[in-house]
Amino acid sequence: MYFILEFSVRKISFELAKTGATNNFLKEYKWEFRKDIVILISPGYWLARYYKDKIKSKKDNLPCHLKKFIKVNNKINLCLSLNLFAILSLLFYLNAIAFFQSLIIWRFISRSFEIICAFSNDVINGHEQQKSSLTKFDRVKLALLSYVEIFFYSACFYLVTVKDIEPIKAFLISLGVGTFTNVNSDLFKCNEILALFTYIQVFTTLSLVVLSLAIYVSRPK
């Protein structure tokens, strides 16, 4: 179910990029265990990489195609996280959020992994190795949108994992962790596993604020 959700997001992003490339997903793909094992951790990251490679492999590929895919994918993920939080907030009062717990937890891990890898690789590869036409201002905007998204998909995670908290409280927890103002909340002291998960959000945020933004602002263009 979660893979279908992620596949829909990337497929829509790919179609909106209007590259003209065919979209025969999995029919022509050659699986490599070492390269593709990541799909078990983050289907979103794997699918994003698949479609980026698809765009790059097209003979008449233009950097603007990859740029558009990246920007659309970023915006759709933000909208998805916002909508999921809104839906869960409604379902909370109907006592029906338990059904979505596995999906939300997997998305929390998957999306965090994708953001950390995407922005960290961007920093490590440097300006010369970038194949899109994204400017440093585009990259800063992408990072800021992802930063906002982290608050919402993390709030979804806390809403389905922390007992007896309302949606607004879940969002405040996410806001506290994401701004490093309340990482050691009393809510987590009795649950070591949940406390460990909060640092996924911390590391994801650090990959944006400390690494990505600093490097992007210093780039020549």
C-alpha positions in Angstrom: 0.0 0.0 0.0 2.8 2.4 0.9 4.8 1.6 -2.2 1.7 2.4 -4.3 1.4 5.8 -2.6 5.1 6.6 -3.3 4.9 5.3 -6.8 1.9 7.6 -7.5 3.8 10.6 -6.3 6.8 9.9 -8.4 4.8 8.9 -11.5 2.8 12.2 -11.3 6.0 14.2 -10.9 7.5 12.4 -13.9 4.4 13.0 -16.1 4.3 16.7 -15.1 8.0 17.1 -16.0 6.9 16.4 -19.7 10.2 14.8 -20.7 8.7 12.8 -23.5 10.4 9.6 -22.1 8.4 6.4 -21.9 7.2 5.2 -18.5 7.4 1.4 -18.7 8.1 1.0 -15.0 9.8 -2.3 -14.0 9.3 -3.8 -17.5 12.8 -2.7 -18.7 14.5 -2.3 -15.3 17.4 -4.5 -14.5 17.5 -5.2 -10.8 20.8 -5.1 -8.9 20.7 -6.3 -5.3 23.4 -3.9 -3.9 21.9 -0.9 -5.7 18.3 -1.7 -5.1 18.2 -3.0 -1.5 17.5 0.6 -0.5 13.9 0.1 -1.8 13.2 -1.8 1.5 14.2 1.2 3.5 12.9 4.0 1.3 10.7 3.3 -1.7 10.4 7.0 -2.3 14.2 7.5 -2.6 14.5 4.4 -4.9 11.6 5.6 -7.1 13.0 9.2 -7.3 16.4 7.8 -8.3 14.7 5.6 -10.9 12.9 8.4 -12.6 15.8 10.8 -12.4 18.0 8.2 -14.2 15.1 7.7 -16.7 15.2 11.4 -17.5 19.0 11.5 -17.7 19.1 8.5 -20.1 16.9 10.2 -22.7 18.9 11.3 -25.7 17.4 14.7 -26.0 17.2 15.2 -22.2 17.4 18.8 -21.1 18.5 20.0 -17.7 15.1 21.8 -17.3 13.3 18.4 -17.4 15.2 17.1 -14.4 14.8 20.5 -12.7 11.0 20.4 -13.2 10.8 16.8 -11.9 12.7 17.6 -8.7 10.6 20.7 -8.0 7.3 19.0 -8.7 8.3 16.0 -6.6 9.2 18.3 -3.8 5.9 20.2 -3.9 3.7 17.1 -4.2 5.4 15.5 -1.2 4.8 18.6 0.8 1.1 18.6 -0.2 0.9 14.9 0.6 2.3 15.4 4.1 -0.1 18.3 4.7 -3.1 16.3 3.5 -2.1 13.2 5.5 -1.9 15.3 8.7 -5.3 16.9 8.0 -6.9 13.4 7.3 -5.3 11.9 10.4 -6.5 14.9 12.5 -10.1 14.1 11.4 -9.7 10.4 11.9 -8.3 11.0 15.4 -11.7 12.2 16.6 -13.3 9.1 15.0 -10.8 6.8 16.7 -9.7 5.4 13.3 -6.0 6.3 13.0 -4.7 2.9 14.1 -5.3 1.5 10.6 -2.8 4.0 9.2 -0.1 3.5 11.8 2.2 1.2 9.7 1.9 3.4 6.7 2.7 6.6 8.6 5.7 5.0 10.4 7.1 3.7 7.1 6.6 7.1 5.4 8.4 8.8 8.3 11.5 6.6 7.9 11.3 6.6 4.1 10.9 10.3 3.6 13.5 11.2 6.2 16.0 8.8 4.5 15.2 10.3 1.1 15.7 13.9 2.2 18.9 13.2 4.0 20.4 11.3 1.1 19.2 13.7 -1.6 20.5 16.8 0.1 23.7 15.2 1.4 24.5 13.8 -2.0 23.9 17.2 -3.5 26.4 18.8 -1.1 29.0 16.1 -1.6 28.8 16.0 -5.4 29.3 19.7 -5.7 28.2 22.2 -8.3 30.2 20.7 -11.1 28.6 17.3 -11.0 25.0 18.6 -11.0 23.0 17.6 -14.1 19.9 19.8 -13.5 19.6 23.5 -14.1 18.7 24.3 -10.5 20.2 27.5 -9.2 21.3 28.0 -5.7 18.1 29.9 -5.1 16.0 27.0 -6.4 17.9 24.7 -4.0 17.3 27.0 -1.0 13.6 27.0 -1.8 13.6 23.2 -2.1 15.3 22.9 1.3 12.9 25.3 2.9 9.8 23.4 1.5 11.3 20.2 2.7 11.9 21.8 6.1 8.3 22.7 6.4 7.3 19.2 5.2 9.3 17.6 7.9 7.1 19.2 10.6 4.0 17.8 9.1 5.0 14.2 8.3 6.7 14.0 11.7 3.6 15.3 13.4 1.7 12.4 11.7 4.3 10.0 13.1 3.9 11.3 16.7 0.1 11.3 16.3 0.0 7.6 15.6 2.8 6.5 18.0 2.5 8.7 21.1 -0.5 7.7 23.3 -3.3 10.0 24.2 -2.2 13.2 22.3 -4.3 15.3 20.1 -3.3 16.6 16.6 -2.3 20.0 17.8 -0.1 18.5 20.5 1.5 16.1 18.0 2.3 19.1 15.8 3.8 21.1 18.7 6.0 18.1 19.5 7.2 18.0 15.9 7.8 21.8 16.0 9.8 21.4 19.2 12.0 18.6 17.9 12.4 20.2 14.4 13.6 23.5 15.9 15.8 21.7 18.5 13.9 23.4 21.4 12.3 20.3 22.9 14.0 17.1 21.8 14.0 15.5 25.3 10.3 15.7 25.9 8.9 14.0 28.9 6.6 12.1 26.5 9.6 10.1 25.2 11.4 9.3 28.5 9.3 6.2 29.1 9.8 4.9 25.6 13.4 4.5 24.4 12.4 3.4 20.9 10.2 6.4 20.3 12.9 8.7 21.7 15.3 7.2 19.2 12.9 8.0 16.4 12.8 11.6 17.3 16.5 11.9 16.4 15.6 10.8 12.8 13.8 14.1 12.6 16.7 15.9 14.2 19.2 14.4 11.7 17.0 15.1 8.8 16.6 18.7 9.8 20.4 19.1 10.3 21.0 17.8 6.8 19.0 20.7 5.5 19.9 23.5 7.9 23.5 22.9 8.6 24.7 21.2 5.4 22.5 22.1 2.4 21.6 25.7 3.1 25.1 26.7 4.0 26.6 25.2 0.8 23.8 26.4 -1.5 24.2 30.0 -0.4 27.9 29.9 -1.0 27.6 28.6 -4.6 28.3 31.0 -7.4 24.9 30.5 -9.1 
